[in-house]
Amino acid sequence: MPSSPDDYELTEKDLTSSATTVYRFLRRWSGDAMLAEECTQETVLRVWANRSEFRSPKQLTVWMLTTARRIVIDQARTRTRERRESIDPELLVAVDATPTERLALREEARRAMTAMDRLPARQRAIAFLHFVEQFPITEIAEMLELATATVRSNLSVAREKLRAQFQDSGAGAAEDRR
């Protein structure tokens, strides 16, 4: 038994007990059982990873509920951004192209969007705004509330990742045609 609050060690039993409360809270708040389960798991992982900072067994559930609430809000923001960033490759195809050209353009647009979807969220957003929506770097920085240098850096990394993905998929496509 700990001699002082600083000697308290978080146990799996403590986490399990509080996780049930967290799940019920998230289930009710979000109305989505799958989201509640996912966020509860993420909460437990984060709390366990930061257990050395925890000192009071009486505050465990409060700490976990606060963490869970933040995770749900972050996930909701991410999902909203992803829906906004999602674009139908059909919209990128030239209207005046021949049927054969349209098919090739549509396939190329699909490959580009699939490659872009594999990027981390920030790089994906920056690449989308720059390459698809054609916003200049300064406007992207303003929109995303980032430094211009940060946008340039993320765009450069995204460009390299996209180039590598296209080279990999291009080599596979060339072999398939043989």
PyMOL commands that set and color helices and strands:
alter all, ss='L'
color gray80, all
select helices_A, chain A and resi 5-7+12-30+33-49+51-53+57-85+89-92+99-117+121-132+137-144+148-177
alter helices_A, ss='H'
color red, helices_A
deselect
rebuild
show_as cartoon
